[in-house]
Structure formats: C-alpha cells, structure tokens
Amino acid sequence: MQILRLNKAGHPIDWLHWQDAVCLISRELVCWSMGDIIFNIHGGHNRLTEKRSVIELPSIIACGGEKLARVKSKSPLSNRALFERDNNQCMYCGHFFNVKELTRDHIIPSSRGGRDIWENVVAACRRCNQHKANRKLNETNLELLALPYRPNPAEYLALVNSRRILPEQADFLSKQFSANCRWQMPVVH
C-alpha cells in the first residue's frame, strides 16, 4: 500500500512509501490530507511525559514547496502501464488476456518509422500481433477497438499502482481522468 502525494493545488505527483510520508509529515511539509488513516507509526516515548509519539498516515497527502509541487509532464511508457491502459484487452480482437499473453504492438511499425510512444502503441495478443506483423493497419484486415492516447498524470498514477490502489485514491484520481481513459478499478475478490 502506498500513499498518494499531491501538490497543494490537488494535482497528483507520485506514490510514496510510508517512510517518505513520515519524513514529509515530520518536516511539516504536508499542507492537507484526506482519506482513511492507513498506517500508525509509533515512535519513542517522551522523557518528561512518558507519552509515545504516533504519526498517523492518511492515504492521500498534499505537500507544498516549489521542489515538491511539480507535476510530471511525461508519463514513461512501459508494458505494464500500457496493458493497464488497455485493460489487458487486445485492441484488435477484443479478447482479454493475462499480462504474460500480451505484447506491445506499434500501429505504425518501428521498422517503417513508427515511434515507441503512447500514441503509437496498443496492447495486442500474440496472435493478432503476429498476424499484423510489419504492416500498417490499412494493409491488413484489422481494426483498432480504441485509439491509443497518452495518459495524463492522474491516469498514469492509477495505471502504475493499479494492483495496490485504495478505493479512495482511485476515486480521487478518477475525477481528473480524461474522456479517453478506459482504466477501471480492479475488482477485489
């Protein structure tokens, strides 16, 4: 479980481990917080009062300061995030697959000048990727089920932490999703 870090304007920045969140709270760099308390960190005992210190860590914290407040403008492309963006669905045949059964397909093949960017790649099953081979879409009988897009910062944070995201974190981030976003909170069984 990780803590969602925002800037003080409420824009998502990144995911924090509890240790990093404790440092921010103890340095008084947290402007506001929301969500459930997900960790209680117990410190030492006060020599005079004998009370033990406790830092409560909420699921979402907002930090101030110029260095801490910058939103990442570029979301790095990875297969894991790409497959999450496309909901583990082949964008050609429409079937859903295990991550191990998916591949990254370049709509305009790399060998034909296509770039390895969000807007030119989709999740594809091995069969469809092999069928398409080194051809452009107009040279095949394949059609895309959805257009590829670059996720915004909120979408990207949901994609890269989708297996450990808490409902309140997903709810907060989803309010900033674009109309293109197809990501859905995983169902917990």
Salt bridges, closest charged atoms under 4 A:
ASP14 OD1 - ARG5 NE 3.02
GLU66 OE2 - ARG70 NH2 3.37
GLU84 OE2 - ARG163 NH2 2.89
ASP86 OD1 - ARG85 NE 2.91
ASP86 OD1 - ARG182 NH2 2.48
ASP105 OD2 - LYS132 NZ 3.52
ASP116 OD2 - ARG104 NH1 2.85
ASP116 OD1 - HIS106 NE2 2.82
GLU119 OE2 - ARG150 NE 3.39
GLU139 OE1 - ARG112 NH1 2.65
ASP171 OD2 - LYS175 NZ 2.84
